[in-house]
Amino acid sequence: MQLPSNAPNNGWYNVLSDPAPARQVSGTVRAPWVVLGGGLTGLSAARQLATHFPNEEIVLIEAERVGFGTSGRNSGFALDNFFQGDEVPFVDPELAKSQMRLCTGGLNLLRKLVKENDIECGWHDWGKLHVSAGPDGAMGLEGLKKGYEMLDKEIQELNHDEVEAVTGSKFYTAGLKCKGTALMNPAALCRGLGDTLPPNVTLYENTPVHRLERGQQKRLLTTNGEVVTDQLILCTNVFSPALGFAKSDMVPIVAFASLTRPMTALEQVEISGDSNGFGLLPTTHGGSTVRRTPDSRILVRNTWGYGLKDVSHPALLARAQANHIDSIKKRWPKFQDFEMGLEIEHTWGGVLGVTRNNGHVFGQIENGIWGSIGCNAANVARGTMSGALLADMIVGKTSDLLTDQQKIPRPKWMPPGPVRKLAALYRIRNMDKSIAER
């Protein structure tokens, strides 16, 4: 089966101190409950299951180190809602409100866990700023404004000068500031959640599962042993098809990001803007997501690939880094005047499981196997919420949020691999044309 093969260049993870040695599966491990996938969804599902079953062992298996994989490779936004301007007016406004409540619920859950467990991840309830830089971006911004009005969300429109005051950049023409979103280092968040799991959760890392044997008992075969369980919870996103699940549900899209070195004190003065950090989201597909971090680094995410192998493809990483350098220079031309420029320290890819209709595989898949699969580029808050709700569903605990989750449709069928890839590459080429916003 296809296993994670991320190159060791996740910037969010690399700026952290080295973790404690990993516990790995050895011999035969038996547990009544096993969660496969130690990303945000799996961490949340394991934690909630442990709450429901405080006297039973919960095993959580992660193929790499917690925080190194997909959940630690995003831009570090815990979004309280997520939609694009071209999706407005909403086909189903009530479904859009359910999606928003689920995002907000996951955000609130994460905020509570970060505070209670003193997780050091640079958590900052800054909100988000949608920004535009051209005609297509202006249209997207107008769609976002109408969408937020339909969702009864408070927004603040910013003109060119007001966006410049926040960002220190003259690049953007307008913006839309929204409260409710948090910024953080996602790798540090994941590691902190993994380090503070309940005592009845046993975490195994660097333990990829090579084969799953299904039956009354499920056997997960690893390099040095096996895990046997009656109940298996899959939080495996784009790796699910390799296990035999969600084969026609998702497209594996790769997004590339870069993180600079920290700015010097002089550079911070020259660039100006909000020195506490900010988070900018594009208003067009293919535009750049931009962060200024609390330690004064710049993060840029744009440029796209297809498939699990593209995550660590050397030529694509080099192309992405060149695009990111160009994006930084467009936004802050003064960086070109500095003697050394603002060097990129880390460039990496992260793979997203994108469905045709923002659908979600959720619930019981077959006897003794449950799943929450499909992140649709918003896995921080939504993944956290869906993991907790899946555990609730398993034990029969109802809630308004679970009702919202159950309203989310199953993903629409996608054509076989070659056709799917051609369609995805066509969409990626169109996104790459958004030069004005990139």
ChimeraX attribute file (.defattr): number of C-alpha atoms within 10 A of each C-alpha:
attribute: neighborCount
match mode: 1-to-1
recipient: residues
	/A:1	13
	/A:2	14
	/A:3	14
	/A:4	16
	/A:5	14
	/A:6	21
	/A:7	14
	/A:8	13
	/A:9	17
	/A:10	25
	/A:11	23
	/A:12	24
	/A:13	23
	/A:14	14
	/A:15	14
	/A:16	13
	/A:17	8
	/A:18	8
	/A:19	10
	/A:20	7
	/A:21	9
	/A:22	14
	/A:23	13
	/A:24	19
	/A:25	21
	/A:26	14
	/A:27	11
	/A:28	13
	/A:29	14
	/A:30	15
	/A:31	16
	/A:32	14
	/A:33	23
	/A:34	28
	/A:35	28
	/A:36	26
	/A:37	28
	/A:38	32
	/A:39	33
	/A:40	30
	/A:41	32
	/A:42	29
	/A:43	29
	/A:44	29
	/A:45	32
	/A:46	32
	/A:47	25
	/A:48	20
	/A:49	27
	/A:50	22
	/A:51	15
	/A:52	15
	/A:53	14
	/A:54	14
	/A:55	10
	/A:56	15
	/A:57	18
	/A:58	25
	/A:59	23
	/A:60	23
	/A:61	29
	/A:62	24
	/A:63	22
	/A:64	21
	/A:65	23
	/A:66	32
	/A:67	26
	/A:68	26
	/A:69	26
	/A:70	24
	/A:71	26
	/A:72	26
	/A:73	24
	/A:74	26
	/A:75	27
	/A:76	25
	/A:77	27
	/A:78	30
	/A:79	23
	/A:80	26
	/A:81	23
	/A:82	13
	/A:83	17
	/A:84	15
	/A:85	22
	/A:86	17
	/A:87	12
	/A:88	19
	/A:89	13
	/A:90	16
	/A:91	9
	/A:92	9
	/A:93	14
	/A:94	13
	/A:95	16
	/A:96	19
	/A:97	17
	/A:98	21
	/A:99	23
	/A:100	20
	/A:101	20
	/A:102	26
	/A:103	27
	/A:104	21
	/A:105	19
	/A:106	27
	/A:107	26
	/A:108	20
	/A:109	16
	/A:110	23
	/A:111	18
	/A:112	12
	/A:113	16
	/A:114	19
	/A:115	11
	/A:116	10
	/A:117	13
	/A:118	11
	/A:119	19
	/A:120	14
	/A:121	19
	/A:122	18
	/A:123	22
	/A:124	19
	/A:125	16
	/A:126	19
	/A:127	19
	/A:128	23
	/A:129	27
	/A:130	24
	/A:131	31
	/A:132	28
	/A:133	21
	/A:134	19
	/A:135	13
	/A:136	15
	/A:137	26
	/A:138	19
	/A:139	16
	/A:140	23
	/A:141	25
	/A:142	15
	/A:143	20
	/A:144	23
	/A:145	21
	/A:146	15
	/A:147	22
	/A:148	17
	/A:149	12
	/A:150	15
	/A:151	15
	/A:152	10
	/A:153	13
	/A:154	12
	/A:155	15
	/A:156	12
	/A:157	15
	/A:158	19
	/A:159	14
	/A:160	17
	/A:161	15
	/A:162	16
	/A:163	25
	/A:164	20
	/A:165	14
	/A:166	16
	/A:167	26
	/A:168	20
	/A:169	21
	/A:170	17
	/A:171	21
	/A:172	20
	/A:173	20
	/A:174	22
	/A:175	27
	/A:176	22
	/A:177	17
	/A:178	18
	/A:179	16
	/A:180	17
	/A:181	22
	/A:182	24
	/A:183	25
	/A:184	23
	/A:185	26
	/A:186	27
	/A:187	29
	/A:188	25
	/A:189	26
	/A:190	25
	/A:191	25
	/A:192	20
	/A:193	24
	/A:194	25
	/A:195	15
	/A:196	16
	/A:197	18
	/A:198	17
	/A:199	12
	/A:200	18
	/A:201	23
	/A:202	18
	/A:203	23
	/A:204	22
	/A:205	20
	/A:206	16
	/A:207	22
	/A:208	21
	/A:209	23
	/A:210	16
	/A:211	14
	/A:212	17
	/A:213	12
	/A:214	15
	/A:215	12
	/A:216	11
	/A:217	14
	/A:218	19
	/A:219	21
	/A:220	23
	/A:221	19
	/A:222	19
	/A:223	13
	/A:224	11
	/A:225	15
	/A:226	20
	/A:227	21
	/A:228	19
	/A:229	20
	/A:230	18
	/A:231	18
	/A:232	25
	/A:233	26
	/A:234	26
	/A:235	28
	/A:236	24
	/A:237	27
	/A:238	27
	/A:239	22
	/A:240	21
	/A:241	16
	/A:242	16
	/A:243	17
	/A:244	10
	/A:245	18
	/A:246	21
	/A:247	18
	/A:248	16
	/A:249	25
	/A:250	28
	/A:251	24
	/A:252	24
	/A:253	25
	/A:254	23
	/A:255	24
	/A:256	28
	/A:257	28
	/A:258	28
	/A:259	26
	/A:260	21
	/A:261	15
	/A:262	19
	/A:263	17
	/A:264	12
	/A:265	9
	/A:266	10
	/A:267	16
	/A:268	16
	/A:269	12
	/A:270	13
	/A:271	17
	/A:272	15
	/A:273	18
	/A:274	15
	/A:275	17
	/A:276	12
	/A:277	19
	/A:278	23
	/A:279	23
	/A:280	23
	/A:281	20
	/A:282	23
	/A:283	30
	/A:284	27
	/A:285	22
	/A:286	23
	/A:287	25
	/A:288	27
	/A:289	20
	/A:290	26
	/A:291	24
	/A:292	23
	/A:293	22
	/A:294	18
	/A:295	13
	/A:296	20
	/A:297	19
	/A:298	22
	/A:299	26
	/A:300	26
	/A:301	28
	/A:302	25
	/A:303	26
	/A:304	26
	/A:305	24
	/A:306	19
	/A:307	16
	/A:308	22
	/A:309	15
	/A:310	23
	/A:311	25
	/A:312	20
	/A:313	15
	/A:314	12
	/A:315	10
	/A:316	18
	/A:317	22
	/A:318	13
	/A:319	13
	/A:320	25
	/A:321	25
	/A:322	14
	/A:323	22
	/A:324	27
	/A:325	17
	/A:326	14
	/A:327	22
	/A:328	22
	/A:329	16
	/A:330	17
	/A:331	16
	/A:332	17
	/A:333	16
	/A:334	16
	/A:335	18
	/A:336	13
	/A:337	9
	/A:338	11
	/A:339	7
	/A:340	8
	/A:341	14
	/A:342	22
	/A:343	14
	/A:344	19
	/A:345	16
	/A:346	19
	/A:347	23
	/A:348	29
	/A:349	31
	/A:350	25
	/A:351	28
	/A:352	26
	/A:353	24
	/A:354	22
	/A:355	23
	/A:356	14
	/A:357	14
	/A:358	19
	/A:359	20
	/A:360	27
	/A:361	21
	/A:362	23
	/A:363	21
	/A:364	17
	/A:365	15
	/A:366	10
	/A:367	12
	/A:368	17
	/A:369	17
	/A:370	22
	/A:371	30
	/A:372	24
	/A:373	28
	/A:374	30
	/A:375	25
	/A:376	23
	/A:377	18
	/A:378	22
	/A:379	26
	/A:380	28
	/A:381	28
	/A:382	29
	/A:383	30
	/A:384	26
	/A:385	28
	/A:386	32
	/A:387	30
	/A:388	22
	/A:389	28
	/A:390	27
	/A:391	24
	/A:392	19
	/A:393	18
	/A:394	15
	/A:395	11
	/A:396	9
	/A:397	12
	/A:398	11
	/A:399	12
	/A:400	11
	/A:401	17
	/A:402	19
	/A:403	12
	/A:404	17
	/A:405	23
	/A:406	16
	/A:407	15
	/A:408	18
	/A:409	14
	/A:410	17
	/A:411	20
	/A:412	15
	/A:413	14
	/A:414	15
	/A:415	13
	/A:416	10
	/A:417	12
	/A:418	9
	/A:419	11
	/A:420	15
	/A:421	17
	/A:422	12
	/A:423	13
	/A:424	18
	/A:425	16
	/A:426	11
	/A:427	14
	/A:428	19
	/A:429	14
	/A:430	12
	/A:431	18
	/A:432	17
	/A:433	13
	/A:434	17
	/A:435	13
	/A:436	17
	/A:437	25
	/A:438	26
